[in-house]
Amino acid sequence: MAGRENDIAALAAGVAAGDRRALARAITLVESGRADHRAQALDLLARLRMPGQAAAGRQALRLGLSGTPGVGKSTFIESFGLMLTGQGKRVAVLAVDPSSARSGGSILGDKTRMEQLTRDPRAFIRPSPSQAQMGGVARRSREAVALCEAAGFDIVLIETVGVGQSETVVAEICDLFLLLLAPAGGDELQGVKRGIMEMADLILVNKADGDLRPAALRTMADYAGALRLLRRRPQDPEGFPKAMPVSALAVEGLEAAWAEMQALADWRRGHGHWDARRAAQARHWFEEEVRQGLLAVLAQGPARGRLADLGGKVEAGLLTPEAAAAEMLRGLE
């Protein structure tokens, strides 16, 4: 037992010192589904948050990034990340890959698509299978973000699988939400869910270079007009959210986009929205952990048989899902 505690203490020290191997091991630990690993992960996170520890209180700028497949998310992340590391920033990328329905493993392998950034000593890239989690965000992504903060990274970028109604769950992890889009006709505006646009802090129209630049500027104007129709949010200064053109391939517009991100983050810090948002996120994930924990108890504990029996009656049409759920919950009172 003492040996295991010493191992966790050493791992915590390695993460706090910014050791990338220790960070990789720590993220593997928090992503594990084993009960003994879960206990160790909670111990690790508690050690890193202890008052007086070097890692306690560290905060990174958390950027969520979403976009349709083929929009150039990986190219954007690499160009954007290299620009930031060139400024002396430390950048962590948590790329949540689509999962194989059979094996549960990652399909795309984002790390292979960011070769230059992968070799940058100031960057850390961690692909994680989404494991069919809603919004393409792995269940333990928030803890992985916390570990990256503890390791001293300045910016943590969370890339999600794609755009969908459930994709808005990424907003419960990040400080700023970026939506990356490609140049397209005006009809494409209808293809982006209103909920996604309402969550976005910046809409970045990628591929604004060469022959596609005129189309990109038109697309940006379309989205800028649509954003003006949305109700202004209390956590936004005048002019936000906004749409901007960028070219990840030509490395154009990235510095301007970064300046806008910093300005928005600074405004929210100065007006109390930053701390309030992080507190609300912590509450959300507490409630989510309770929900997931209750489901695990129902699936494995003494109530498992009753859950299976009621589930069978629902399948047979003898009970409605609502009535069966109500009966199951009455048995827990």
Buried (B, 14 or more C-beta within 10 A) or exposed (E): EEEEEEEBEEBBBBBBEBBBEBBBBBBBBBBBEEEEBBEBBEBBBEBBBEEEBBBEEBEBBBBBBBBBEEBBBBBBBBBBBBBBBEEEBBBBBBBBBBBEEEEEEBBBEBBEBBEEBBEBEBBBBBBBBBBEBEBBBBBBBBBBBBBBBBBBBBBBBBBBBBBBEEBBBBBBBBBBBBBBBBBBEEEBBEEBBEBBBBBBBBBBBBBBBEEBBEBBBBBBBBBBEBBEEEEEEEBBBEEBBBBBBBBBBBBBBBEEBBEBBEEBBEBBEEEEBBEEBEEEBEEBBEEBEEEEEEEEEBEEEEBEEBBEEBBEBBEEEEBEEEEBEEEBEEEEE
